[in-house]
Amino acid sequence: MHIEQHWLSTASRVPSPNFDDRPDPDDISLIVVHCISLPPGEFATGGIDQLFCNRLNPHDHPYFATIYQLKVSSHLLIKRTGEIIQYVPFDKRAWHAGQSCYEGRERCNDFSIGIELEGTEVISYTQAQYRQLAATVNRLLMTYPGLSKDRITGHSDIAPGRKTDPGDSFDWKQFYSLLGG
């Protein structure tokens, strides 16, 4: 696994139109862990790709009618199988965090990498996801000097009261043990 021109070599590419330039392209200093499933609680439906690429059909599921107009993205998705999909290159600003604040600094999209895990806040994540997340984060830590192990957080931590992911089902202790060091 390596990063070439801000794309992860082991990831499938599904380019999203939902990104723009970072205010400071050299400021990549936070990793935000999220979770997503579309429809909620259902996996491997293709809905996540459709949402991030503005192709979600509001008639395919009642929930889709409430979100299909959102313009959102993430840098990466790690599916339950461990497969990784990249939507936005790391040097660009993906639209994953929304209104957010980390250590007094607002607009976390400006300086973060967003990683979605296919899952929910109440269903355990898979071992394949933890392994891939740790391997990916280790590679990001080696590539972007502004990142460090103490600058990894959950969406719920940067948007408290608004977001709950990755939820109680995410085992931070296990994740950090896989990061090593």
C-alpha positions in Angstrom: 0.0 0.0 0.0 1.3 3.4 -1.0 0.1 6.8 -1.9 0.7 8.2 -5.4 -0.4 11.8 -6.3 -2.7 11.7 -3.2 -4.5 8.4 -4.2 -4.2 5.2 -2.2 -2.8 2.5 -4.5 -4.9 -0.3 -3.0 -8.2 1.6 -3.3 -10.7 1.5 -6.1 -11.4 4.9 -7.4 -14.9 6.3 -7.6 -14.3 10.0 -8.2 -16.8 12.3 -6.5 -17.6 15.7 -7.8 -18.1 16.9 -4.2 -14.8 18.4 -3.2 -12.8 21.6 -3.6 -9.4 23.0 -2.9 -8.2 23.2 0.7 -7.4 26.7 1.9 -3.9 25.5 2.7 -3.1 22.4 0.6 -0.1 21.6 2.9 -2.3 21.5 6.1 -3.5 17.9 6.4 -3.5 17.5 10.1 -6.5 15.5 11.3 -8.1 12.1 10.5 -11.9 11.8 11.1 -13.5 8.4 11.4 -17.1 8.1 10.4 -19.7 5.4 9.7 -22.3 5.2 7.0 -24.8 2.7 5.6 -27.4 3.3 3.0 -30.2 2.6 3.5 -29.5 2.8 7.3 -28.5 -0.6 8.6 -28.1 -2.2 5.2 -24.7 -3.0 3.7 -23.3 -3.6 0.2 -26.2 -1.8 -1.6 -24.2 0.7 -3.7 -26.0 3.5 -2.0 -22.9 5.1 -0.6 -21.2 5.4 -4.0 -24.5 6.8 -5.4 -24.7 9.4 -2.6 -21.1 10.6 -2.9 -21.5 10.8 -6.7 -24.8 12.7 -6.7 -26.6 9.7 -8.3 -28.9 8.6 -5.4 -32.4 7.9 -6.7 -35.0 9.3 -4.2 -37.5 6.6 -5.5 -35.3 3.6 -4.6 -35.9 3.9 -0.8 -38.0 6.2 1.4 -34.9 7.3 3.3 -33.2 8.3 0.0 -35.9 10.9 -0.6 -34.7 12.7 2.5 -31.0 12.9 1.5 -30.6 12.6 -2.2 -30.0 16.3 -2.7 -27.1 16.4 -0.2 -23.7 17.2 -1.7 -21.3 15.2 0.5 -18.2 13.0 0.1 -15.4 11.4 2.0 -11.9 10.6 1.0 -12.3 6.9 1.7 -14.8 4.2 2.4 -13.8 0.9 4.0 -16.5 -1.6 3.2 -17.3 -4.5 5.6 -15.2 -6.8 3.5 -12.2 -4.6 3.9 -12.4 -3.2 0.3 -11.3 0.4 0.1 -12.9 3.0 -2.2 -11.4 6.4 -2.6 -13.7 9.3 -3.7 -11.5 12.4 -3.3 -7.7 12.7 -3.4 -6.1 13.5 0.0 -4.8 16.9 -1.0 -8.4 18.1 -1.8 -11.1 19.0 0.7 -13.8 16.4 0.9 -17.2 17.4 2.3 -17.5 14.9 5.2 -17.4 16.8 8.5 -19.9 19.6 8.0 -20.1 22.2 10.8 -17.3 21.0 13.1 -14.6 22.0 15.5 -11.4 20.3 16.7 -9.3 21.7 19.5 -10.9 25.2 18.9 -10.4 25.1 15.2 -13.6 25.2 13.1 -14.2 23.9 9.6 -12.5 20.5 10.0 -12.9 19.7 6.3 -10.3 22.3 5.6 -7.5 20.3 7.3 -8.8 16.7 7.7 -9.0 13.4 5.9 -12.4 11.7 6.2 -12.6 7.9 6.4 -16.0 6.3 6.4 -16.5 2.7 7.7 -19.5 0.9 6.2 -21.5 0.3 9.3 -23.7 1.8 12.1 -23.1 3.1 15.5 -24.6 -0.1 17.0 -23.4 -3.0 14.9 -19.8 -4.1 15.4 -17.3 -3.3 12.7 -15.5 -6.2 11.0 -11.9 -7.3 11.7 -11.2 -6.7 8.0 -12.3 -3.0 8.5 -10.0 -2.6 11.5 -7.0 -4.1 9.7 -7.5 -1.9 6.6 -8.2 1.2 8.7 -5.0 0.7 10.7 -2.9 0.0 7.5 -4.4 3.0 5.8 -3.9 5.3 8.7 -0.3 4.1 9.2 0.4 4.9 5.5 -1.2 8.4 5.9 0.9 9.0 9.0 4.0 8.2 7.0 3.0 10.4 4.0 1.5 13.5 5.6 3.8 15.1 8.2 1.0 17.1 9.8 -0.8 13.9 10.9 0.0 12.0 14.1 -1.7 9.3 16.2 -3.0 11.8 18.6 -4.8 13.7 15.8 -7.4 10.9 15.0 -10.9 11.5 16.1 -14.5 10.5 15.5 -17.2 12.5 13.8 -19.1 12.7 17.1 -16.1 14.4 18.7 -15.9 17.2 16.2 -19.7 17.7 15.9 -21.1 16.8 19.3 -24.8 16.8 19.6 -25.1 16.7 15.8 -23.3 13.5 15.0 -22.9 10.2 16.8 -20.6 8.2 14.5 -18.6 6.0 14.5 -20.5 5.2 17.7 -20.1 2.9 20.6 -19.6 0.0 18.2 -16.2 1.3 17.2 -13.5 -0.2 19.4 -10.9 2.6 19.7 -8.6 0.4 21.8 -8.5 -2.3 19.2 -7.9 0.2 16.5 -5.0 1.8 18.3 -3.5 -1.6 19.1 -3.4 -2.4 15.4 -1.7 1.0 14.7 1.3 -0.2 16.8 4.1 1.9 18.2 
